[in-house]
Amino acid sequence: MQDIDFVMLGNRVAAARRLRGIRQYELAERTGVHPVTLSRLEHGNFPGVTLAVIARVAMALGVSLDELLGWQPQASGVTQLPRGKARRPRPAAPVAV
């Protein structure tokens, strides 16, 4: 069995959540997981998280458990976003006609 990289797990959870436009408190309500627990999970500071919690988060985000844990290629478009501010799409520049 592979070891779990909790920092990468947190990055994948945060990226999937942001990709779907879900705030932490909304994900907490959907999963029944305390918002502080989700924050710690996303920051990789919660190595005691249970598989049941990770599974509930994966189901709420519509990704596989294997994908969140990094045990299979990322098929749903979850990318590794850098830590810090979330990126927002910029409006397209006007085009001269």
DSSP file (Angstrom, degrees, kcal/mol; ACC not computed):
  #  RESIDUE AA STRUCTURE BP1 BP2  ACC     N-H-->O    O-->H-N    N-H-->O    O-->H-N    TCO  KAPPA ALPHA  PHI   PSI    X-CA   Y-CA   Z-CA
    1    1 A M              0   0    0      0, 0.0     2,-0.2     0, 0.0     0, 0.0   0.000 360.0 360.0 360.0 145.1    0.0    0.0    0.0
    2    2 A Q        -     0   0    0      1,-0.1     2,-0.1    69,-0.0    69,-0.0  -0.534 360.0-113.9 -84.0 148.2    1.2    3.5   -0.8
    3    3 A D        -     0   0    0     -2,-0.2     2,-0.5     1,-0.1    -1,-0.1  -0.466  30.9-117.1 -74.6 154.0    1.8    6.1    1.9
    4    4 A I        -     0   0    0     -2,-0.1     2,-1.0    43,-0.1     3,-0.1  -0.835  13.1-148.7 -96.6 125.9   -0.5    9.2    1.9
    5    5 A D     >  -     0   0    0     -2,-0.5     4,-2.5    64,-0.3     5,-0.2  -0.828  12.6-166.9 -90.0 102.1    1.1   12.5    1.2
    6    6 A F  H  > S+     0   0    0     -2,-1.0     4,-2.2     1,-0.2    38,-0.2   0.784  83.2  54.9 -67.9 -28.5   -1.2   14.7    3.3
    7    7 A V  H  > S+     0   0    0      2,-0.2     4,-2.2    37,-0.2    -1,-0.2   0.936 112.0  43.3 -68.3 -45.3    0.1   18.0    1.8
    8    8 A M  H  > S+     0   0    0      2,-0.2     4,-2.5     1,-0.2    -2,-0.2   0.882 112.0  54.5 -67.4 -37.4   -0.7   16.8   -1.7
    9    9 A L  H  X S+     0   0    0     -4,-2.5     4,-2.5     1,-0.2    -1,-0.2   0.938 109.7  47.7 -58.3 -46.9   -4.0   15.4   -0.5
   10   10 A G  H  X S+     0   0    0     -4,-2.2     4,-2.6     1,-0.2    -2,-0.2   0.895 110.4  51.4 -61.3 -41.2   -4.8   18.8    0.9
   11   11 A N  H  X S+     0   0    0     -4,-2.2     4,-2.6     1,-0.2    70,-0.3   0.905 110.8  48.6 -62.0 -41.4   -3.8   20.5   -2.4
   12   12 A R  H  X S+     0   0    0     -4,-2.5     4,-2.5    56,-0.2     5,-0.2   0.903 111.8  48.7 -67.2 -40.7   -6.0   18.2   -4.4
   13   13 A V  H  X S+     0   0    0     -4,-2.5     4,-2.5     2,-0.2    -2,-0.2   0.946 114.0  46.0 -62.6 -48.2   -9.0   18.8   -2.1
   14   14 A A  H  X S+     0   0    0     -4,-2.6     4,-2.7     1,-0.2     5,-0.2   0.908 113.5  49.3 -61.8 -43.1   -8.5   22.6   -2.3
   15   15 A A  H  X S+     0   0    0     -4,-2.6     4,-2.6    -5,-0.2    -1,-0.2   0.919 112.5  47.0 -64.4 -43.6   -8.1   22.5   -6.1
   16   16 A A  H  X S+     0   0    0     -4,-2.5     4,-1.3     2,-0.2    -1,-0.2   0.902 113.5  49.1 -64.9 -40.2  -11.2   20.4   -6.6
   17   17 A R  H  <>S+     0   0    0     -4,-2.5     5,-2.5    -5,-0.2     4,-0.3   0.934 114.3  44.2 -64.5 -46.6  -13.2   22.6   -4.3
   18   18 A R  H ><5S+     0   0    0     -4,-2.7     3,-1.3     1,-0.2    -2,-0.2   0.887 108.2  58.4 -66.2 -39.1  -12.1   25.8   -6.0
   19   19 A L  H 3<5S+     0   0    0     -4,-2.6    -1,-0.2     1,-0.3    -2,-0.2   0.834 110.4  44.0 -59.2 -32.7  -12.5   24.3   -9.5
   20   20 A R  T 3<5S-     0   0    0     -4,-1.3    -1,-0.3    -3,-0.3    -2,-0.2   0.427 114.1-118.3 -92.9  -0.7  -16.2   23.7   -8.6
   21   21 A G  T < 5 +     0   0    0     -3,-1.3     2,-0.4    -4,-0.3    -3,-0.2   0.835  62.8 147.3  69.7  33.3  -16.6   27.1   -7.0
   22   22 A I      < -     0   0    0     -5,-2.5    -1,-0.2    -6,-0.1     2,-0.2  -0.863  41.0-138.1-105.4 133.9  -17.4   25.7   -3.6
   23   23 A R     >  -     0   0    0     -2,-0.4     4,-2.3     1,-0.1     3,-0.3  -0.503  26.3-110.7 -83.7 158.6  -16.4   27.6   -0.4
   24   24 A Q  H  > S+     0   0    0      1,-0.2     4,-2.5     2,-0.2     5,-0.2   0.903 118.4  51.6 -56.9 -43.4  -15.0   25.6    2.6
   25   25 A Y  H  > S+     0   0    0      1,-0.2     4,-2.0     2,-0.2    -1,-0.2   0.854 109.0  51.5 -66.0 -32.1  -18.1   26.2    4.7
   26   26 A E  H  > S+     0   0    0     -3,-0.3     4,-2.2     2,-0.2    -1,-0.2   0.912 110.8  47.5 -67.8 -42.0  -20.4   25.0    1.9
   27   27 A L  H  X S+     0   0    0     -4,-2.3     4,-2.0     1,-0.2     6,-0.3   0.883 109.5  54.7 -64.7 -37.8  -18.3   21.8    1.6
   28   28 A A  H  X>S+     0   0    0     -4,-2.5     4,-2.2    -5,-0.2     5,-0.8   0.916 109.2  47.2 -61.1 -43.3  -18.4   21.4    5.4
   29   29 A E  H  <5S+     0   0    0     -4,-2.0    -2,-0.2     1,-0.2    -1,-0.2   0.896 112.7  49.3 -65.1 -40.2  -22.2   21.6    5.3
   30   30 A R  H  <5S+     0   0    0     -4,-2.2    -1,-0.2     1,-0.2    -2,-0.2   0.834 121.9  33.1 -67.7 -32.6  -22.4   19.1    2.4
   31   31 A T  H  <5S-     0   0    0     -4,-2.0    -2,-0.2     2,-0.2    -1,-0.2   0.650  99.1-124.6-101.0 -17.6  -20.1   16.6    4.1
   32   32 A G  T  <5 +     0   0    0     -4,-2.2     2,-0.4     1,-0.3    -3,-0.2   0.681  67.0 135.2  77.0  16.8  -20.9   17.1    7.8
   33   33 A V      < -     0   0    0     -5,-0.8    -1,-0.3    -6,-0.3    -2,-0.2  -0.832  64.4-105.7 -99.8 136.2  -17.2   17.7    8.4
   34   34 A H     >  -     0   0    0     -2,-0.4     4,-2.0     1,-0.1     3,-0.4  -0.312  24.9-124.7 -60.6 140.0  -16.4   20.7   10.7
   35   35 A P  H  > S+     0   0    0      0, 0.0     4,-2.3     0, 0.0     5,-0.1   0.836 111.5  54.8 -57.3 -34.3  -15.0   23.7    8.7
   36   36 A V  H  > S+     0   0    0      2,-0.2     4,-2.5     1,-0.2     5,-0.2   0.888 106.4  52.0 -66.6 -37.4  -11.8   23.8   10.8
   37   37 A T  H  > S+     0   0    0     -3,-0.4     4,-2.5     2,-0.2    -1,-0.2   0.918 109.8  48.8 -63.5 -43.2  -11.2   20.1   10.0
   38   38 A L  H  X S+     0   0    0     -4,-2.0     4,-2.8     2,-0.2    -2,-0.2   0.910 110.5  51.0 -62.9 -42.0  -11.5   20.9    6.3
   39   39 A S  H  X S+     0   0    0     -4,-2.3     4,-1.5     2,-0.2    -2,-0.2   0.932 112.0  46.3 -61.0 -45.8   -9.1   23.8    6.6
   40   40 A R  H  <>S+     0   0    0     -4,-2.5     5,-2.5     1,-0.2     6,-0.4   0.904 111.9  51.8 -63.1 -40.8   -6.6   21.6    8.4
   41   41 A L  H ><5S+     0   0    0     -4,-2.5     3,-1.4     1,-0.2    -2,-0.2   0.934 109.1  49.9 -60.8 -46.2   -7.1   18.9    5.8
   42   42 A E  H 3<5S+     0   0    0     -4,-2.8    -1,-0.2     1,-0.3    -2,-0.2   0.778 111.9  48.6 -65.7 -25.8   -6.5   21.4    2.9
   43   43 A H  T 3<5S-     0   0    0     -4,-1.5    -1,-0.3    -5,-0.2    -2,-0.2   0.400 113.1-117.6 -93.7   2.6   -3.3   22.6    4.6
   44   44 A G  T < 5S+     0   0    0     -3,-1.4    -3,-0.2    -4,-0.4   -37,-0.2   0.694  82.0 120.0  72.6  18.0   -2.0   19.1    5.2
   45   45 A N      < +     0   0    0     -5,-2.5    -4,-0.2    -6,-0.2     3,-0.1   0.074  54.7  72.2-102.2  23.1   -2.0   19.7    8.9
   46   46 A F    >   +     0   0    0     -6,-0.4     3,-1.6    -5,-0.2    -1,-0.2  -0.489  45.2 159.6-137.3  66.7   -4.4   16.9    9.8
   47   47 A P  T 3  S+     0   0    0      0, 0.0    -1,-0.1     0, 0.0   -43,-0.1   0.631  72.0  66.2 -67.8 -11.4   -2.6   13.5    9.4
   48   48 A G  T 3  S+     0   0    0     -3,-0.1    -3,-0.0     2,-0.0    -2,-0.0   0.312  70.2 133.0 -90.8  10.2   -5.2   11.8   11.6
   49   49 A V    <   -     0   0    0     -3,-1.6     2,-0.1     1,-0.1    -3,-0.0  -0.325  55.5-123.2 -62.8 141.2   -8.1   12.3    9.2
   50   50 A T     >  -     0   0    0      1,-0.1     4,-1.9     4,-0.0     3,-0.2  -0.440  12.6-118.9 -85.9 160.3  -10.1    9.1    8.6
   51   51 A L  H  > S+     0   0    0      1,-0.2     4,-2.6     2,-0.2     5,-0.2   0.835 114.4  60.9 -63.6 -32.9  -10.7    7.5    5.4
   52   52 A A  H  > S+     0   0    0      2,-0.2     4,-2.2     1,-0.2    -1,-0.2   0.897 104.7  47.7 -62.4 -40.5  -14.5    8.0    5.9
   53   53 A V  H  > S+     0   0    0      2,-0.2     4,-2.3     1,-0.2    -2,-0.2   0.934 112.5  48.3 -65.8 -46.0  -13.9   11.8    6.0
   54   54 A I  H  X S+     0   0    0     -4,-1.9     4,-2.6     1,-0.2    -2,-0.2   0.891 111.5  51.3 -61.6 -39.2  -11.8   11.7    2.8
   55   55 A A  H  X S+     0   0    0     -4,-2.6     4,-2.5     2,-0.2    -1,-0.2   0.904 109.3  49.2 -65.7 -41.9  -14.5    9.6    1.1
   56   56 A R  H  X S+     0   0    0     -4,-2.2     4,-2.2     2,-0.2    -2,-0.2   0.900 112.5  48.4 -64.3 -39.8  -17.3   12.0    2.1
   57   57 A V  H  X S+     0   0    0     -4,-2.3     4,-1.8     2,-0.2    -2,-0.2   0.928 111.3  50.2 -65.1 -44.6  -15.2   14.9    0.8
   58   58 A A  H  X>S+     0   0    0     -4,-2.6     5,-2.3     1,-0.2     4,-0.9   0.921 111.8  47.7 -59.9 -45.0  -14.5   13.0   -2.5
   59   59 A M  H ><5S+     0   0    0     -4,-2.5     3,-0.6     1,-0.2    -1,-0.2   0.911 110.9  50.8 -63.9 -42.0  -18.1   12.2   -3.0
   60   60 A A  H 3<5S+     0   0    0     -4,-2.2    -1,-0.2     1,-0.2    -2,-0.2   0.816 114.4  44.6 -65.5 -29.9  -19.2   15.8   -2.3
   61   61 A L  H 3<5S-     0   0    0     -4,-1.8    -1,-0.2     2,-0.2    -2,-0.2   0.542 110.8-121.2 -91.0  -8.9  -16.6   17.1   -4.9
   62   62 A G  T <<5S+     0   0    0     -4,-0.9     2,-0.3    -3,-0.6    -3,-0.2   0.822  72.3 119.0  72.9  30.9  -17.5   14.5   -7.5
   63   63 A V      < -     0   0    0     -5,-2.3    -1,-0.3    -6,-0.2    -2,-0.2  -0.862  67.0-101.1-122.6 161.1  -14.0   13.0   -7.6
   64   64 A S     >  -     0   0    0     -2,-0.3     4,-2.0     1,-0.1     5,-0.2  -0.446  22.6-124.5 -79.6 155.0  -12.8    9.5   -6.9
   65   65 A L  H  > S+     0   0    0      1,-0.2     4,-2.2     2,-0.2     6,-0.2   0.897 113.6  55.0 -61.9 -41.4  -11.1    8.6   -3.6
   66   66 A D  H  >>S+     0   0    0      1,-0.2     5,-3.0     2,-0.2     6,-0.7   0.878 106.0  52.1 -60.0 -38.4   -8.1    7.3   -5.6
   67   67 A E  H >45S+     0   0    0      3,-0.2     3,-0.7     2,-0.2    -1,-0.2   0.926 109.9  47.3 -66.3 -44.5   -7.8   10.6   -7.4
   68   68 A L  H 3<5S+     0   0    0     -4,-2.0   -56,-0.2     1,-0.2    -2,-0.2   0.885 113.8  48.1 -63.6 -37.6   -7.7   12.7   -4.2
   69   69 A L  H 3<5S-     0   0    0     -4,-2.2   -64,-0.3    -5,-0.2    -1,-0.2   0.579 114.5-118.3 -80.2  -8.4   -5.2   10.3   -2.7
   70   70 A G  T <<5S+     0   0    0     -4,-0.7    -3,-0.2    -3,-0.7    -4,-0.1   0.749  77.2 126.3  80.2  23.7   -3.0   10.5   -5.8
   71   71 A W  S   <S+     0   0    0     -5,-3.0    -4,-0.2    -6,-0.2    -5,-0.1   0.436  72.2  28.2 -95.9  -0.5   -3.3    6.8   -6.6
   72   72 A Q  S    S-     0   0    0     -6,-0.7    -2,-0.1    -5,-0.1    -1,-0.0  -0.973  99.3 -78.6-150.0 160.7   -4.6    7.3  -10.1
   73   73 A P        -     0   0    0      0, 0.0     2,-1.0     0, 0.0    -2,-0.1  -0.237  52.9-103.6 -59.5 151.7   -4.2    9.9  -12.8
   74   74 A Q        +     0   0    0      1,-0.2     3,-0.3     4,-0.1   -11,-0.0  -0.678  48.4 165.8 -83.5 102.3   -6.4   13.0  -12.4
   75   75 A A        +     0   0    0     -2,-1.0    -1,-0.2     1,-0.2   -12,-0.0   0.708  64.4  64.2 -89.9 -22.7   -9.2   12.5  -14.9
   76   76 A S  S    S-     0   0    0      2,-0.1    -1,-0.2     1,-0.1     3,-0.1   0.388 114.2-101.9 -89.3   6.4  -11.6   15.2  -13.6
   77   77 A G        +     0   0    0     -3,-0.3     2,-0.4     1,-0.3    -2,-0.1   0.598  65.7 155.9  87.9  10.1   -9.4   18.2  -14.4
   78   78 A V        -     0   0    0      2,-0.0    -1,-0.3   -59,-0.0     2,-0.3  -0.598  23.0-169.9 -71.2 124.7   -8.2   18.7  -10.8
   79   79 A T        -     0   0    0     -2,-0.4     2,-1.0    -3,-0.1   -60,-0.1  -0.720  30.9-101.8-113.8 164.8   -4.9   20.5  -11.0
   80   80 A Q        -     0   0    0     -2,-0.3   -68,-0.1   -65,-0.1   -69,-0.0  -0.774  42.0-164.4 -86.5 103.0   -2.3   21.3   -8.5
   81   81 A L        -     0   0    0     -2,-1.0   -66,-0.1   -70,-0.3     3,-0.1  -0.663  24.5-107.6 -87.0 143.8   -2.8   25.0   -7.7
   82   82 A P        -     0   0    0      0, 0.0    -1,-0.1     0, 0.0     2,-0.0  -0.350  41.5 -98.6 -65.8 151.8   -0.1   26.9   -5.9
   83   83 A R  S    S+     0   0    0      3,-0.0     2,-0.3   -40,-0.0   -40,-0.0  -0.325  88.4  45.3 -65.7 153.5   -0.7   27.8   -2.3
   84   84 A G  S    S+     0   0    0     -3,-0.1    -3,-0.0    -2,-0.0     2,-0.0  -0.851  99.7  13.9 114.8-149.4   -2.0   31.2   -1.6
   85   85 A K  S    S-     0   0    0     -2,-0.3     2,-0.2     1,-0.1     0, 0.0  -0.308  77.6-112.3 -66.2 143.8   -4.7   33.2   -3.4
   86   86 A A        -     0   0    0      1,-0.1     2,-0.3    -5,-0.0    -1,-0.1  -0.522  33.6-115.5 -72.8 141.8   -7.0   31.4   -5.7
   87   87 A R        -     0   0    0     -2,-0.2    -1,-0.1     1,-0.0    -6,-0.0  -0.599  27.7-159.4 -79.9 138.3   -6.6   32.3   -9.3
   88   88 A R        -     0   0    0     -2,-0.3     2,-0.1     0, 0.0    -1,-0.0  -0.944  25.7-106.5-117.0 140.6   -9.6   34.1  -10.9
   89   89 A P        -     0   0    0      0, 0.0     0, 0.0     0, 0.0     0, 0.0  -0.375  32.6-132.7 -66.1 141.9  -10.1   34.2  -14.7
   90   90 A R        -     0   0    0      1,-0.1     3,-0.1    -2,-0.1     2,-0.1  -0.675  24.6-104.8 -91.1 147.7   -9.4   37.5  -16.3
   91   91 A P        -     0   0    0      0, 0.0    -1,-0.1     0, 0.0     2,-0.1  -0.402  45.4 -97.4 -67.7 150.5  -11.8   39.0  -18.8
   92   92 A A        -     0   0    0      1,-0.1     3,-0.1    -2,-0.1     0, 0.0  -0.385  39.4-108.7 -68.7 145.5  -10.7   38.8  -22.4
   93   93 A A        -     0   0    0      1,-0.1    -1,-0.1    -3,-0.1     2,-0.0  -0.448  42.0 -96.6 -71.3 146.3   -9.0   41.8  -23.9
   94   94 A P        -     0   0    0      0, 0.0     2,-0.5     0, 0.0    -1,-0.1  -0.344  36.0-137.1 -64.4 146.1  -11.1   43.7  -26.4
   95   95 A V        -     0   0    0     -3,-0.1     2,-0.2    -2,-0.0    -3,-0.0  -0.914  11.6-128.7-109.4 127.8  -10.4   42.9  -30.0
   96   96 A A              0   0    0     -2,-0.5     0, 0.0     1,-0.1     0, 0.0  -0.540 360.0 360.0 -74.0 136.8  -10.1   45.6  -32.6
   97   97 A V              0   0    0     -2,-0.2    -1,-0.1     0, 0.0    -2,-0.0   0.410 360.0 360.0-105.2 360.0  -12.3   45.0  -35.7
